[in-house]
Amino acid sequence: MNASRAEDWRSRGGHFSWRPAEGDASPVEIFHVEMGDPSAPVVLLIHGWPTCSIDWYGVASQLSGRFRVCALDFPGYGFSDKPPGWGYSLARDEELIEYYVAKVIGAGAGVVVAHDRGDSVALLHAARCAQGRSAMRLEHLVLSNANIFLPLSNLTGAQRQALDAESWAKAAAVVTPAMVAEGMGAQMFTPPRKPGDPEVEALTATFAYADGVKVLHEGIHYLIERSQDEQRWLTALAEAPFPVTVIWGLYDTVSPPRVASYVWDQYLMLKPGGNRLYYIPDANHYLQVDRPDAFVKVLLHTLEPADDQGPGALEAELGSPLLVDSSREQLPAAADVLRAEAPAG
C-alpha cells in the first residue's frame, strides 16, 4: 500500500519541460499535479527540502472539492529531473513558479501555500507579485513550518552534514533513500514513523527516483541564500498588500514555534490586512502529513474568516487547531487595556 501511495501520486500528474532563462542549465522535466475543477479558484502548494509535492498528498485531495489544486516538484526533488551540478537555487525555483502559473496552469489569481524551503521560494514569488511583476495576482500567502528566521532555528546534524561538501561526499557513498526517509520519519513526524510506514515508504520511493540522494547536498544550499537575504525578505513581507497566514505544528524542534512567534510579532502582527497566526497541536514539522484534516480546516478558516472570531480553539474537541492571533493596527497601552475591561460604574 505504501509503495502504491507514491505510485498513486505520480499517476495523477504529468511532466513539462523547462529551463531557466539565464545560464547554461540544461532543460529539465518537471513533475506536476492538478486536481479539482479547472475553473475553481487556484491553490498552489509549494514543497520543501528534501521532500517533494507528495507532502501534500492528504491535503490536496481534501481541497480539490473546492479549489483547483496545483503542485509541482522542483528540479532535484520528487519525480522531476535531478541532474548533478545543475545549479539548484531559490531564484531558479521562483522563476519556475512564475513560468508554471503563467504558462502551464494559466492562473490569473490564486492562493499560495508553502512549507519548509518552499516558504523561501514563496517569499521570493510574493515579492514579485507585490511589485506587479507576476502574471498571477496573489490573493493570500500561507507559510508553514520552516526555518524562516535562521537565528531561532535548530538545524539537525544531518542538515549540517549535507551543507558541508566534504562531509556529504563521505556520507553520500553509503546513504540510501530508505535511510534518509527512515531518519526523517523518526525525527520530524508525530507520532514517529517507522520503517514500513506509508509515509516513509512514499518518501523512500521519491528519494530513489532518478537517484535523488546524490543532489541533496546541492539542494540544501538554499539556507546560504536565505542567510544572505532573510532580513530583506521579511521586511518586504511586512509591507505586502495581501494577507499572510502562518500555520505551525507545535512539536517541531527543527523549526520550533518560537520562529513563528518571532516572525509574527516583528513583521506581521501590525501588518495591515487580515493576517493570522495558527498553531496545530499534535503536529511536528510535517504538519500537513501529521494532521492533514486540521491543516485543511485552518486553511478554510483563514481563507473565509469570520469577522468576530477571537483567539482560541477552532472547535471544542481536544487537539483542535488554535487561532493564536489576528493582526491589528496598533497595540494599546497597558492602561488602556485595563480601562477597557474595567466594569462600568
N, C-alpha and C positions, 0 to 999 in steps of 0.2 A: 504493500500500500504506500510506503514511504517513497520508494523509487518512482511510483506512479504519480506522486504529487509533483515532482519536478517534470515528469513527462506530461502531465496534465497541463501545467502552466505553459510549457513550451508549445504544446499543441494548440493553445489558444492564441498564439501570436504568430508573427512572421518577421521578416528581415527587410531592411532597406539599406542601400549603400550610401556612405557619407565620407567626406574628407574635409579637414579644416581648410579654411580659405588661405591661410598663410603657412609657410614652412614646407618641408618636403615629406610630410607624413603620407603614407600610402592610404588609399581608400580602405575603409573597414565596413563590415556588415554589422548592422545594429539591430538587435532583437527588440521588439516592442509588442505590447499587448493593448488591445482596445476592447472594452466591454460596455454594454448598455446601449441605449438609444442614441444613434449618431446625432440626433437633433437636440438632445438634452444638454444642460449646462455641463461644461468641461471641468473635471477634476484631474489634475496632473499629479501623479505620485512619483517622488524622486527618492531613490535609494541611497544607501551609504556605503562605507568601506568596511569590510572587504566583500560584502554580500551583493545582492542584486535585487531586481524588481520582485522576485519571488517572496521577499519580505512582506509584500502587500497582499499575499495570496488570500488570507482570510478577510481582509478589509475590502479589497476590490469587488469581490462578489456581492458583498452586502450593499456597497454604494451603487452598484450598477443598476439597481432598480430605480434610482432617482437621477443618476448622473451618467454622462459619458466619461467613463474612467479610462485614463490613458497612462501607460507606464513604459519605460524603456530601460535597457541595460546599457550603462556607459561602456565605451571601449575598455577592455580589460576586465570586464565583470560578466557574470552570468552566462547567457547564451549569445553574447556578442563576441566579436573577434578579440584576440588578446596577443597581438604581436609584441615580442620583446623590443624595448628601445623605441617604441612608437612615439613617445613624447606626451605621456598622460599628464593632464593638468586640469585644474578647476576652470581656467579660462577656456580651454577647448571644450570641456563638457558644457559650459554655459553657452558657447557658440552652437553646440549640438542641440541644446534645448530650444534655442531660438529657431534653428532650422526645423526642428520637429514640430513646433507649434505653428510655424508659418507655412511650411511646405508639405508636411506629412499629414497632419490632422487638420490643418486649416482653422485653428482656433482664434477667433477674434477677441474672445474674452474667456477668463477661467480662473479657477482657484488652484493654487499650488500648495501641495502638502509634502513636506520634506522630512528626512530623518538622517541623523548622523552626518557623514560627509556631504550628503545631499543638501543639508542646511546651508553649507558654504556655497554650493552651486546655486541654490535658490536665492541667496542674498545677492550674488552677482547678477542673476537674472532680474531680481526685484529692482536693482539699481537701474538696469536698462529700461525696465517698464516705467519707473518713476521719471526718467528723463525723456520719455516719449520715443524711445528708440526701438521698441519692440512691436511686432505685428499683433501681439496679444495685450489686451488691457487686463492687468492683474486686479482681480476683484477682492482677493483675500489671500494672505500668506500665512501658512500654518507651519510652525517649526516644532520639531520634537527631538527627543534625547540626542544630544550632540555636544561635541567639545567646542561650543560657540564662544566660550571665554576661557582660553587655554590656561591662564594662571590659576583657575579654580578646578581644573580637570585633573584626573588621576590616570595618566597613561599606563597601560599594562606593560609587563615585561615583554610580552610578545610584540606589542606595538613599537617599543623602543628598539627591540632587536630588528624588526623589519625596517626601521628608519636607518639603521646603520648598515652600509653596504657590505662591510667585511663580515659582520656577524650574520647577516642574512645569507651571504654566499655559503657559509658553512651549514646553516640551518636548512636552506633550500635543497641541499643534497639529500637530506633524509626525511624532510617533512612531506607528508602525504595529504591529499584532500580530506581524508577521513580524520586525520589528526587535527587539522585546523578546525573542522566542523565540530568535533567532539570537545576540543578545548573551549570553543565559544559556547557550546551548549552547557558546559559545566559552570561557566562564569557569568554569562550575560543574559540568561533566561531565568525566569521564575515561574514554576519550580525548575530546578536544573534539569537539563535534557541529557539523557544517557544515550550511549550507542544503541542504535535501533529505533530511536525516537523519530517520528515522521519529519520533524524539522531538521534534525541532524542529518538524516539520510538525504533530504532535499538539498541541504547545503553542500553535502559531500558531492552530489551529482553536479551542482553548478560550479563548484571549485574544480572538479575534474574536467569539465568541458573545456576543450582547447588548452588543457594543461595550465589552468589559471593560477596555480600556486606560484609559477615562475615569475609572474608580474606583480605579486602582492607588494614587493619592495618598492616598485615604481609608483604604485597607486597611493601608498600612504604618504608620499612626499607632499600631498595636499596640505599636511599640517605645517610644513615650512611656508607654503604660500599663505596659509591662514595667519601664521605668526607675524608675517610682514604687513598684512592688510586688515587684520581683525578690528582694530580700533576704527578705521575708516568705514568699514562695512557696518559696524554697529551704530556709528553716528549717522550714517545715511539712513539706516533703518528707522531711527527715531524721527526722521523728517519725512518719511514716506507717506504718500497720500492715501494709501489703502490700509485697511485694518490688519493687524497682526495678532495671531493667536499662538500661544506657547502651550504645548501639551507635554507633560513629563511623567515618566514612570518613576515611582518613588524609590525603588530598590536598586537603582543604578548606582554603582560605585565608580565607574569609569567617567561618566558624565553626571556627577551627583546633582541632586536638586538644588544645591547652592549655586550652580551655574545658572539655572533657570531663574532663580530668585534674584541673582545679581543683575542679569540682563533685564529682567522685568523692572526692578527698582531704578536702575540707572538710565534705561533707554526707552521703556515702553509705558510705564505707569502714568506718565504725564503726557504721553503722545496723543494728539487729537484723534478722535475716532473711536470705534468700538473695539478696542484691544482687550484681550483676555488672557488670563493665566489659569491653567487647569493642572491638577495632579491626578494620576491614576494609581490608586493603591494596588498592591499585589502585582505590580508590573516592574520589570527590570529595563535594561537598555533597549531591548527589542519589544517595546510596549505594544506595538501593533500585532506582534505574534503572540505574546503572552495573553493579551486581553483584547482581541480584535473587536468584540461586541462593544466593550467600553470605549475603545478608540472611536468607533463609528458613532456612538452615542454623543461623545464630546464634539465631534465634527458637526453633526447635525445641530447640536445645541448652539455652537458658536456661529454657524452659518445662518441660522434662523433664530436669533436671540430674542428672548422675552425682555421687554423694556424694564420690568420691575424685578428681574432676577438678581438677588443678592448673593453674596458668598455663601457657600455651603455645598452639601452633597446634592447631586442632581436627582437622586432618588433616596428613599428611606432605607433600602436594603444595605446590608453590610458590604463594604468594598465598593460602594458606588463612587464614580468619578466625582472629584471635587472642583467646583469653581472657586479658585483662591482669591482672585481679584479682577476687577474691571478698571479700565483707565478712567482718569478724571482730569479736570482742567488744572486743579491745584490741590495741594494738601492744606487742610485747615490748620490753624494754630491749635495747640492743645487746649487752651482756654475756650476756644470756640466749640470744640467737641463737647466739653463738659456743659457749656451753656445750652447746647442743642439738645442734650439728653437729660437736662435737669427737669423735674416735674414742675408743672405750672402752679402759680400761686404760692 
